[in-house]
Amino acid sequence: MVLFFALGLAAALARSDLTIPEAVAKTLALYLMMSIGFKGGAEVAKSGFTSLMLWVMLAGVILSFIIPVIGFYALRATSRLPAVDAAAVAAHYGSISIVTFVAATEAVQGQGLPFEGFLVAVAAVMETPAILSALLLARRARGPGKETEGESAGALIREVGLNSSVVMLVGSFLIGWATGAKGLAMIAPFIIDPFRGILCLFLLDMGLVAGRGMREGARHLSPPVLAFGILMPLLSAALATFAIAPLGLSVGGAALFITLSASASYIAVPAAMRLALPEAKPAIYLTLSLGVTFPFNLALGIPLYLALAQRVGL
């Protein structure tokens, strides 16, 4: 599957006219959200609501809030990024990439490792705390009384909570939870059998988008900022391993939680940043998360996180 991402990346860098219509790309993304959400909900219906689920959710929320703080001060110490750009970049690294999560799920299943279905719900709750944390950092850097219009709590909650990917993921999870194994069996030919082929097509599109972003945004990315795109996921993975070690997740579940913590958003957070921090440069935060961290996680990160989960014996 990673090879399809590489194909799209190479085609974009070579300025090929290969493209996937935006409406088709959005449909593919919605399909992936529906499939992973429904399967996760059905798995929770099977296993039941447990204290482990609550503890892992709490760990995810805490990590999502503190990772942007670490990322913000690391960027300010090592690069010349303005505070608002550093805050916007940091928000992406505290939130999650659901496509990276899906790719990690395929890797875990390929190893024959079981994992907890409630991690889909954990992914959903890790979307928002990073945005709030980054806005607090940006507001503190600006000083009092300089908030933008888009920073109102209602507007942000609407932008993040009603984002199409979040609505589809959470809604499908709840439907899967309500209908359980019977519901899953009824639509399995649609949400299970074609899943890998559609994921390949979606990763091809992600490669095209990442390649275009690298072409257009490369001049904004200094060596320290590029290094941040590689080192920050590794630091987040280490924090996630430390946080999850006492909780008793399966090896597959731990690998997925580490992957969630080490991934960087490129769907929900960019939308929120456009609203809340319009002066932040998308050429920096989107190119870094999608053009650097996303391919790094696909090619090297996921195998590393899986090996880390296996090595520490979670």
Secondary structure by P-SEA (a helix, b strand, c coil): caaaaaaaaaaaaacccccccaaaaaaaaaaaaaaaaaaaaaaaaaacccaaaaaaaaaaaaaaaaaaaaaaaaaaacccccaaaaaaaaaaaacccaaaaaaaaaaaaaacbbbbcaaaaaaaaaccaaaaaaaaaaaaaaccccccccccaaaaaaaaaacaaaaaaaaaaaaaaaacaaaaaacccccccaaaaaaaaaaaaaaaaaaaaaacccccccaaaaaaacaaaaaaaaaaaaaaccccccaaaaaaaaaaaabbbccaaaaaaaacccccccccccccccccaaaaaaccaaaaaaaaaaaacc
